[in-house]
Amino acid sequence: MRRNIFVRLGRGDVTSAEGAADIIIDMIDNFGDLDRGLGQLLDRLFKLGARPSEAAVDLMIMATAVYAADTGVSRERYADDGWTRMIDLSVPVAEPELWRHQHDHLSRMLQFLTGDHWSFTFRHRPDEFQSFTKQPEEMDFTDFTQVSLFSGGLDSLIGAIDLLASGQRPLLVSHYWDGEASSAQRQLLEVLKDRHEDAFESVRAYIGFRKKDFPEAGSDNNQRARSFLFYSLAVVAADAVASTDKVLIPENGLIALNVPMDAHRLGSLSTRTAHPHFIRSMSDLVKVLGINVSLENPYRFKTKGEMARECLDRDLLAELAPTSMSCSHPAQVRFESAPPQHCGRCVPCLIRRASLAAGLDGPDTTQYFLDDLKASTLDSKSADGKNIRSFMFAAENLRQNPGRARFLVQKPGPLDRDDLDAYVDVYRRGMDEVSEILKGVRTKHV
């Protein structure tokens, strides 16, 4: 079932498309300012003396609308096959013709990311919102060497530590909605600021949507489009500052490739948050929109354990690692009468545990709900055992057929031929890391 979504800039933004919309998303608050956390992000950049282009602001509004649709339209209710949704977005932009030329590219990259069919209608912004940028209070004297994503996870923490330890001056950009991510970001930034004083600045964007925003749509918790939003926020920041045009996406190669553990997790059923193909597609979109920003994953050929082991300040990493948040669903353990924490059994948790075992000199002091993987035999049908069994199965298949790695790394999406050998190698090394912590773990199919 196709869902039509109308993104509205103020009550005066009325067209015939609004009447045909299933969902209306208001982007302007009652005071006439940009809403949904976007206005606060721009204000923070203005206070830094930075000013983004209107094209970059359009990208941010577009990404927020896509994120709203992705999290607000229920797959169960509106996907004919139980997964693939058809979503039409009507979005106001400063230069509609520029965006119309990118319609097919935008649709393809979002289909790759979310597994859905996306279609767009672009129209002019209303007259009163032709410009969202304003002259900063001060001139841009910032000297940032790069913008780097800071999610509060272990990889982004290592990325920030490496930049600071090497004498760089990054602008760290965060997106948060849930309390766990927000808490991790805030605590980590406080310690980093205490240790490195004025060596960096940070911008945090509180962007999300509640069921009450469009309750008739249902909801979807997969958040496949979050990386499009996160990258767009970083692009806005990099476009705004005069000193850098580089956005860094710190993500280990195993997670970036995200090769399905088994044949049932193909396509968008395995997330493509930092897949090289999506990063390249995003970079292409940014370029044709006239935004002079490049995106790069500096750790794409490293495992998570190698990132930890080669971190330029391992003492600080060991101190802060337990505060970082890697779990895909830390709040889910509440159904088992536990407070939000690392579950210890999802794919990101397993890769995290393996990386800290391989990369730290001391023990991993992170609190995991499933603390001891070897304490008992794990049911492979249960939450405790299903991902562990899948990892063990995939690792054994790879051990018996090492040549399949070249085929497997290409299943989630296309890769640069020149980099293929490096991706195959990081996949093998990453799987070896996880296999190491699973030695002696017992599972059974009950």
SULWO-V549658 format. One record per residue. N is the residue number from 1. RES is the residue in three letters. SS is DSSP state (a for helix, b for strand, c for the rest). PHI is phi in whole degrees, -180 to 180 (999 if undefined). D_LAST is the distance of its C-alpha to the last C-alpha in Angstrom with 1 decimal. Layout:
BEGIN
N;RES;SS;PHI;D_LAST / N;RES;SS;PHI;D_LAST
END
This chain:
BEGIN
1;MET;c;999;37.8 / 2;ARG;b;-77;40.2 / 3;ARG;b;-114;40.8 / 4;ASN;b;-104;44.3 / 5;ILE;b;-121;44.7 / 6;PHE;b;-111;48.2 / 7;VAL;b;-93;48.7 / 8;ARG;b;-113;51.8 / 9;LEU;c;-103;54.3 / 10;GLY;c;88;56.2 / 11;ARG;c;-66;57.2 / 12;GLY;c;-83;59.9 / 13;ASP;c;-84;57.5 / 14;VAL;c;-122;57.6 / 15;THR;c;-138;57.4 / 16;SER;a;-62;56.6 / 17;ALA;a;-65;53.1 / 18;GLU;a;-63;52.5 / 19;GLY;a;-66;53.1 / 20;ALA;c;-92;50.5 / 21;ALA;c;-78;47.8 / 22;ASP;c;-80;44.6 / 23;ILE;b;-137;44.3 / 24;ILE;b;-116;47.0 / 25;ILE;b;-111;46.3 / 26;ASP;b;-85;49.3 / 27;MET;c;-106;49.9 / 28;ILE;b;-120;53.1 / 29;ASP;c;-86;53.2 / 30;ASN;c;-69;55.9 / 31;PHE;c;-99;58.2 / 32;GLY;c;83;58.2 / 33;ASP;c;-106;56.1 / 34;LEU;b;-62;53.1 / 35;ASP;c;-104;50.1 / 36;ARG;c;66;46.3 / 37;GLY;c;89;46.9 / 38;LEU;a;-72;48.8 / 39;GLY;a;-62;52.2 / 40;GLN;a;-66;51.2 / 41;LEU;a;-64;50.1 / 42;LEU;a;-62;53.4 / 43;ASP;a;-61;55.3 / 44;ARG;a;-64;53.7 / 45;LEU;a;-66;54.7 / 46;PHE;a;-61;58.2 / 47;LYS;a;-69;58.5 / 48;LEU;c;-83;57.7 / 49;GLY;c;83;60.6 / 50;ALA;c;-108;58.4 / 51;ARG;c;-142;58.7 / 52;PRO;c;-79;56.3 / 53;SER;c;-78;57.5 / 54;GLU;a;-65;57.1 / 55;ALA;a;-63;55.0 / 56;ALA;a;-69;52.5 / 57;VAL;a;-65;52.5 / 58;ASP;a;-59;51.8 / 59;LEU;a;-60;48.8 / 60;MET;a;-65;47.5 / 61;ILE;a;-65;48.1 / 62;MET;a;-59;46.5 / 63;ALA;a;-65;43.4 / 64;THR;a;-66;43.1 / 65;ALA;a;-65;43.4 / 66;VAL;a;-64;40.7 / 67;TYR;a;-63;38.4 / 68;ALA;a;-62;39.3 / 69;ALA;a;-65;38.5 / 70;ASP;a;-64;35.2 / 71;THR;a;-88;34.0 / 72;GLY;a;-105;35.7 / 73;VAL;c;-104;35.0 / 74;SER;c;-68;31.6 / 75;ARG;a;-66;29.7 / 76;GLU;a;-61;28.0 / 77;ARG;a;-88;31.4 / 78;TYR;a;-117;33.7 / 79;ALA;c;-96;31.8 / 80;ASP;c;-63;32.2 / 81;ASP;c;-103;29.2 / 82;GLY;c;86;27.1 / 83;TRP;c;-139;28.0 / 84;THR;c;-82;31.6 / 85;ARG;c;-99;34.3 / 86;MET;b;-116;38.0 / 87;ILE;b;-125;40.0 / 88;ASP;b;-109;43.8 / 89;LEU;b;-117;45.5 / 90;SER;b;-105;49.2 / 91;VAL;b;-128;50.2 / 92;PRO;b;-84;53.7 / 93;VAL;b;-139;54.7 / 94;ALA;c;-71;58.0 / 95;GLU;c;-129;58.3 / 96;PRO;a;-57;56.6 / 97;GLU;a;-64;57.9 / 98;LEU;a;-60;56.4 / 99;TRP;a;-72;52.9 / 100;ARG;a;-61;53.4 / 101;HIS;c;-67;53.9 / 102;GLN;c;-104;50.5 / 103;HIS;a;-55;48.7 / 104;ASP;a;-66;46.9 / 105;HIS;a;-63;46.0 / 106;LEU;a;-63;44.6 / 107;SER;a;-63;42.6 / 108;ARG;a;-66;41.1 / 109;MET;a;-68;40.1 / 110;LEU;a;-76;38.4 / 111;GLN;a;-64;36.6 / 112;PHE;a;-61;35.3 / 113;LEU;a;-77;34.3 / 114;THR;a;-111;32.7 / 115;GLY;c;84;32.1 / 116;ASP;c;-105;34.6 / 117;HIS;b;-99;38.1 / 118;TRP;b;-113;40.8 / 119;SER;b;-135;44.4 / 120;PHE;b;-132;47.3 / 121;THR;b;-121;50.7 / 122;PHE;b;-111;52.9 / 123;ARG;b;-137;56.0 / 124;HIS;b;-69;58.6 / 125;ARG;c;-62;58.0 / 126;PRO;c;-60;60.3 / 127;ASP;a;-56;63.7 / 128;GLU;a;-74;63.1 / 129;PHE;a;-123;59.9 / 130;GLN;c;-70;61.3 / 131;SER;c;-140;60.8 / 132;PHE;c;-105;58.1 / 133;THR;c;-89;59.3 / 134;LYS;c;-143;62.2 / 135;GLN;c;-66;64.4 / 136;PRO;c;-61;62.8 / 137;GLU;c;-66;64.6 / 138;GLU;c;-131;65.3 / 139;MET;c;-67;65.6 / 140;ASP;c;-77;62.5 / 141;PHE;c;-103;63.0 / 142;THR;c;-66;59.4 / 143;ASP;c;-128;58.7 / 144;PHE;c;-66;55.0 / 145;THR;c;-89;54.0 / 146;GLN;b;-170;50.8 / 147;VAL;b;-101;48.5 / 148;SER;b;-131;44.9 / 149;LEU;b;-66;41.8 / 150;PHE;c;-135;40.5 / 151;SER;c;-86;37.2 / 152;GLY;c;97;36.5 / 153;GLY;c;-83;33.8 / 154;LEU;a;-65;33.9 / 155;ASP;a;-64;35.4 / 156;SER;a;-68;38.1 / 157;LEU;a;-64;38.9 / 158;ILE;a;-61;39.4 / 159;GLY;a;-59;41.5 / 160;ALA;a;-67;43.7 / 161;ILE;a;-60;44.2 / 162;ASP;a;-61;45.1 / 163;LEU;a;-64;47.7 / 164;LEU;a;-68;49.2 / 165;ALA;a;-68;49.3 / 166;SER;c;-93;51.1 / 167;GLY;c;85;53.8 / 168;GLN;c;-80;52.7 / 169;ARG;c;-126;53.1 / 170;PRO;b;-87;50.2 / 171;LEU;b;-105;49.8 / 172;LEU;b;-91;46.2 / 173;VAL;b;-115;44.9 / 174;SER;b;-125;41.9 / 175;HIS;b;-120;40.2 / 176;TYR;b;-146;38.3 / 177;TRP;c;-144;37.1 / 178;ASP;c;-82;34.3 / 179;GLY;a;-67;35.3 / 180;GLU;a;-67;33.0 / 181;ALA;a;-65;34.6 / 182;SER;a;-62;38.0 / 183;SER;a;-63;37.7 / 184;ALA;a;-63;36.6 / 185;GLN;a;-59;39.5 / 186;ARG;a;-62;42.0 / 187;GLN;a;-66;41.3 / 188;LEU;a;-65;41.2 / 189;LEU;a;-65;44.4 / 190;GLU;a;-62;46.2 / 191;VAL;a;-70;45.6 / 192;LEU;a;-61;46.5 / 193;LYS;a;-67;49.6 / 194;ASP;a;-65;50.5 / 195;ARG;a;-82;50.3 / 196;HIS;a;-116;51.8 / 197;GLU;c;46;54.1 / 198;ASP;c;-97;55.6 / 199;ALA;c;-78;53.9 / 200;PHE;c;-157;51.8 / 201;GLU;b;-127;51.4 / 202;SER;b;-135;48.4 / 203;VAL;b;-131;47.9 / 204;ARG;b;-118;45.0 / 205;ALA;b;-116;44.4 / 206;TYR;b;-95;42.7 / 207;ILE;c;-131;41.7 / 208;GLY;c;-175;39.3 / 209;PHE;c;-137;39.1 / 210;ARG;c;-101;38.1 / 211;LYS;a;-59;37.1 / 212;LYS;a;-69;40.6 / 213;ASP;a;-67;42.1 / 214;PHE;c;-156;41.1 / 215;PRO;a;-63;38.9 / 216;GLU;a;-70;39.2 / 217;ALA;a;-86;37.3 / 218;GLY;c;82;33.9 / 219;SER;c;-154;32.1 / 220;ASP;c;-142;29.9 / 221;ASN;c;-101;28.3 / 222;ASN;c;-73;27.6 / 223;GLN;c;53;31.2 / 224;ARG;c;-64;31.5 / 225;ALA;c;-89;35.3 / 226;ARG;a;-61;35.6 / 227;SER;a;-66;36.7 / 228;PHE;a;-62;39.5 / 229;LEU;a;-65;40.7 / 230;PHE;a;-60;40.3 / 231;TYR;a;-62;42.2 / 232;SER;a;-65;44.9 / 233;LEU;a;-62;45.5 / 234;ALA;a;-68;46.1 / 235;VAL;a;-63;48.3 / 236;VAL;a;-58;50.4 / 237;ALA;a;-65;50.9 / 238;ALA;a;-68;51.8 / 239;ASP;a;-68;54.1 / 240;ALA;a;-76;55.8 / 241;VAL;c;-85;56.7 / 242;ALA;c;-89;59.5 / 243;SER;c;-92;58.4 / 244;THR;c;-148;55.3 / 245;ASP;c;-127;53.7 / 246;LYS;b;-115;50.4 / 247;VAL;b;-112;46.9 / 248;LEU;b;-102;44.3 / 249;ILE;c;-118;40.6 / 250;PRO;c;-76;38.9 / 251;GLU;c;-150;35.5 / 252;ASN;c;-67;33.9 / 253;GLY;a;-66;33.6 / 254;LEU;a;-66;29.8 / 255;ILE;a;-69;29.2 / 256;ALA;a;-61;32.4 / 257;LEU;a;-72;31.2 / 258;ASN;c;47;27.6 / 259;VAL;c;-66;26.4 / 260;PRO;c;-57;23.2 / 261;MET;c;-70;20.1 / 262;ASP;c;-148;19.1 / 263;ALA;c;-68;20.9 / 264;HIS;c;-87;19.5 / 265;ARG;c;-117;21.4 / 266;LEU;c;-103;24.9 / 267;GLY;a;56;28.2 / 268;SER;a;-75;28.4 / 269;LEU;a;-65;24.6 / 270;SER;c;-108;25.2 / 271;THR;c;-65;28.1 / 272;ARG;c;-124;31.4 / 273;THR;c;-52;33.1 / 274;ALA;c;-122;35.0 / 275;HIS;c;-63;34.7 / 276;PRO;a;-54;38.1 / 277;HIS;a;-67;38.8 / 278;PHE;a;-69;38.6 / 279;ILE;a;-61;40.7 / 280;ARG;a;-66;43.2 / 281;SER;a;-63;43.3 / 282;MET;a;-65;43.8 / 283;SER;a;-61;46.6 / 284;ASP;a;-64;48.3 / 285;LEU;a;-62;48.2 / 286;VAL;a;-59;49.8 / 287;LYS;a;-64;52.4 / 288;VAL;a;-72;53.6 / 289;LEU;c;-79;53.8 / 290;GLY;c;84;56.4 / 291;ILE;c;-99;54.5 / 292;ASN;c;-86;55.2 / 293;VAL;c;-140;51.8 / 294;SER;b;-115;49.5 / 295;LEU;b;-116;45.8 / 296;GLU;b;-150;44.2 / 297;ASN;c;-102;41.0 / 298;PRO;c;-71;42.5 / 299;TYR;c;-111;39.2 / 300;ARG;c;-64;37.8 / 301;PHE;c;-108;38.0 / 302;LYS;c;-120;36.6 / 303;THR;c;-78;33.1 / 304;LYS;a;-65;32.3 / 305;GLY;a;-65;32.6 / 306;GLU;a;-67;36.0 / 307;MET;a;-60;37.1 / 308;ALA;a;-68;36.4 / 309;ARG;a;-66;38.0 / 310;GLU;c;-98;41.0 / 311;CYS;c;-58;41.6 / 312;LEU;c;-77;45.3 / 313;ASP;c;-142;44.8 / 314;ARG;a;-70;41.8 / 315;ASP;a;-65;43.0 / 316;LEU;a;-67;43.0 / 317;LEU;a;-62;39.6 / 318;ALA;a;-61;38.1 / 319;GLU;a;-70;39.7 / 320;LEU;a;-95;38.5 / 321;ALA;a;-53;35.1 / 322;PRO;a;-62;33.3 / 323;THR;a;-81;35.1 / 324;SER;c;-66;34.1 / 325;MET;c;-122;31.3 / 326;SER;c;-110;28.9 / 327;CYS;c;-63;25.8 / 328;SER;c;-73;25.3 / 329;HIS;c;-144;24.5 / 330;PRO;a;-65;25.7 / 331;ALA;a;-84;26.1 / 332;GLN;a;-66;22.6 / 333;VAL;a;-70;21.7 / 334;ARG;a;-63;24.1 / 335;PHE;a;-71;21.4 / 336;GLU;a;-112;20.0 / 337;SER;c;61;23.5 / 338;ALA;c;-129;24.6 / 339;PRO;c;-71;27.7 / 340;PRO;c;-55;27.6 / 341;GLN;c;-171;26.9 / 342;HIS;b;-63;25.1 / 343;CYS;c;-72;21.3 / 344;GLY;c;85;20.9 / 345;ARG;c;-133;17.9 / 346;CYS;c;-76;19.4 / 347;VAL;a;-59;21.2 / 348;PRO;a;-61;24.6 / 349;CYS;a;-66;23.5 / 350;LEU;a;-65;22.0 / 351;ILE;a;-66;25.2 / 352;ARG;a;-62;27.2 / 353;ARG;a;-60;25.7 / 354;ALA;a;-65;26.3 / 355;SER;a;-68;29.8 / 356;LEU;a;-73;30.9 / 357;ALA;a;-65;29.7 / 358;ALA;a;-85;31.7 / 359;GLY;a;-106;34.6 / 360;LEU;c;-103;35.5 / 361;ASP;c;-76;37.4 / 362;GLY;c;-103;35.8 / 363;PRO;c;-73;32.4 / 364;ASP;c;-82;30.7 / 365;THR;c;-98;31.5 / 366;THR;c;-62;29.6 / 367;GLN;c;-85;27.7 / 368;TYR;b;-113;24.0 / 369;PHE;c;-63;21.6 / 370;LEU;c;-91;18.9 / 371;ASP;c;-75;21.6 / 372;ASP;c;-112;20.1 / 373;LEU;c;-69;17.6 / 374;LYS;c;-109;17.4 / 375;ALA;c;-68;17.4 / 376;SER;c;-152;13.7 / 377;THR;c;-74;10.5 / 378;LEU;b;-96;9.3 / 379;ASP;b;-76;6.1 / 380;SER;c;-71;7.3 / 381;LYS;c;-91;7.0 / 382;SER;c;-93;9.1 / 383;ALA;c;-61;12.8 / 384;ASP;c;-65;12.6 / 385;GLY;c;-110;10.7 / 386;LYS;a;-67;11.3 / 387;ASN;a;-72;15.0 / 388;ILE;a;-64;14.7 / 389;ARG;a;-64;12.5 / 390;SER;a;-63;15.0 / 391;PHE;a;-61;17.9 / 392;MET;a;-63;16.8 / 393;PHE;a;-64;16.5 / 394;ALA;a;-65;19.8 / 395;ALA;a;-66;21.5 / 396;GLU;a;-67;20.7 / 397;ASN;a;-60;22.0 / 398;LEU;a;-68;25.0 / 399;ARG;a;-65;25.7 / 400;GLN;a;-77;25.7 / 401;ASN;c;-132;27.8 / 402;PRO;a;-60;29.8 / 403;GLY;a;-67;32.2 / 404;ARG;a;-70;29.7 / 405;ALA;a;-58;30.2 / 406;ARG;a;-63;33.5 / 407;PHE;a;-75;31.9 / 408;LEU;a;-65;28.9 / 409;VAL;c;-67;31.1 / 410;GLN;c;-93;33.1 / 411;LYS;c;-66;30.4 / 412;PRO;c;-68;30.4 / 413;GLY;c;174;34.2 / 414;PRO;c;-67;37.5 / 415;LEU;c;-126;38.7 / 416;ASP;c;-60;42.2 / 417;ARG;a;-60;42.9 / 418;ASP;a;-66;44.8 / 419;ASP;a;-102;41.9 / 420;LEU;a;-61;39.2 / 421;ASP;a;-59;39.3 / 422;ALA;a;-67;39.0 / 423;TYR;a;-70;35.9 / 424;VAL;a;-61;34.2 / 425;ASP;a;-65;35.0 / 426;VAL;a;-70;33.8 / 427;TYR;a;-65;30.5 / 428;ARG;a;-63;30.0 / 429;ARG;a;-67;31.2 / 430;GLY;a;-65;28.9 / 431;MET;a;-66;25.8 / 432;ASP;a;-64;27.1 / 433;GLU;a;-60;27.4 / 434;VAL;a;-68;23.8 / 435;SER;a;-58;22.6 / 436;GLU;a;-64;24.7 / 437;ILE;a;-80;23.0 / 438;LEU;c;-93;19.5 / 439;LYS;c;-65;20.7 / 440;GLY;c;89;18.9 / 441;VAL;c;-79;16.0 / 442;ARG;c;-113;12.6 / 443;THR;b;-131;9.3 / 444;LYS;b;-149;6.0 / 445;HIS;c;-101;3.8 / 446;VAL;c;-86;0.0
END
